[in-house]
Amino acid sequence: MTKLIAIANVIAWAGFWAFGYLALTAEGFSEAQMVTASLLAAAGLITGILAYLRLARVAEQTGYASKTNQLDAGQRNRAQQEGSI
């Protein structure tokens, strides 16, 4: 499943850059073509970000990446009561 998400991530970012470039630099396109390129670029951006975040979460869970330094709810509440946050 992780490989599938990674492949989707690469395709999404490639679509974002390709259609974003078309939307920004194309001359002689109709308004409908420009809107379509912009929407496809936006879809690539959103999909790429979501896939990247999913891959980062999986990497933390499997031990491939180091865990973030976030406090759990109990530690956060205790720190807030002590006034250190």
C-alpha positions as CSV (number, residue, x, y, z in Angstrom):
1,M,0.0,0.0,0.0
2,T,2.9,2.4,0.8
3,K,4.3,1.9,-2.7
4,L,0.9,2.7,-4.2
5,I,0.7,5.9,-2.2
6,A,4.3,6.8,-3.3
7,I,3.4,6.3,-6.9
8,A,0.3,8.4,-6.5
9,N,2.5,11.1,-4.9
10,V,4.9,11.2,-7.8
11,I,2.1,11.3,-10.4
12,A,0.2,14.0,-8.5
13,W,3.3,16.3,-8.2
14,A,4.1,15.7,-11.9
15,G,0.5,16.7,-12.8
16,F,0.7,19.7,-10.6
17,W,3.9,21.0,-12.2
18,A,2.9,20.1,-15.8
19,F,-0.6,21.6,-15.7
20,G,0.5,24.5,-13.5
21,Y,3.1,25.4,-16.1
22,L,0.5,25.1,-18.8
23,A,-1.9,27.3,-16.9
24,L,0.6,30.0,-16.3
25,T,2.5,30.2,-19.6
26,A,0.2,29.0,-22.3
27,E,-0.7,31.5,-24.9
28,G,-3.5,31.1,-27.4
29,F,-5.5,28.7,-25.2
30,S,-9.2,29.2,-24.7
31,E,-10.6,30.2,-21.3
32,A,-12.0,26.7,-20.8
33,Q,-8.6,25.1,-21.4
34,M,-6.9,27.5,-19.0
35,V,-9.5,26.7,-16.3
36,T,-9.2,23.0,-16.9
37,A,-5.4,23.2,-16.6
38,S,-5.7,25.2,-13.4
39,L,-8.2,22.7,-11.9
40,L,-5.9,19.8,-12.8
41,A,-3.0,21.6,-11.2
42,A,-5.0,22.3,-8.1
43,A,-6.0,18.6,-7.9
44,G,-2.4,17.5,-8.3
45,L,-1.3,19.9,-5.5
46,I,-4.0,18.7,-3.1
47,T,-3.4,15.0,-3.9
48,G,0.4,15.4,-3.7
49,I,0.2,17.1,-0.3
50,L,-2.1,14.5,1.1
51,A,0.0,11.6,-0.2
52,Y,3.1,13.2,1.2
53,L,1.6,13.6,4.6
54,R,0.4,10.0,4.5
55,L,3.9,8.8,3.6
56,A,5.4,10.8,6.4
57,R,3.0,9.3,8.9
58,V,3.7,5.8,7.7
59,A,7.5,6.5,7.9
60,E,7.1,7.5,11.6
61,Q,5.0,4.5,12.5
62,T,7.4,2.0,10.9
63,G,10.5,3.6,12.4
64,Y,12.0,4.7,9.1
65,A,11.8,8.3,10.2
66,S,12.2,9.7,13.7
67,K,9.1,10.5,15.7
68,T,8.1,14.2,16.0
69,N,8.6,15.8,19.4
70,Q,4.9,16.4,20.1
71,L,3.5,16.0,23.6
72,D,0.6,13.7,24.4
73,A,-2.5,15.1,25.9
74,G,-1.5,14.4,29.5
75,Q,2.0,15.9,29.2
76,R,0.6,19.0,27.4
77,N,-2.1,19.6,30.1
78,R,0.5,19.2,32.9
79,A,2.9,21.6,31.1
80,Q,0.1,24.2,30.6
81,Q,-0.8,24.0,34.3
82,E,2.8,24.5,35.3
83,G,3.0,27.5,32.9
84,S,5.9,26.3,30.8
85,I,4.0,26.5,27.5
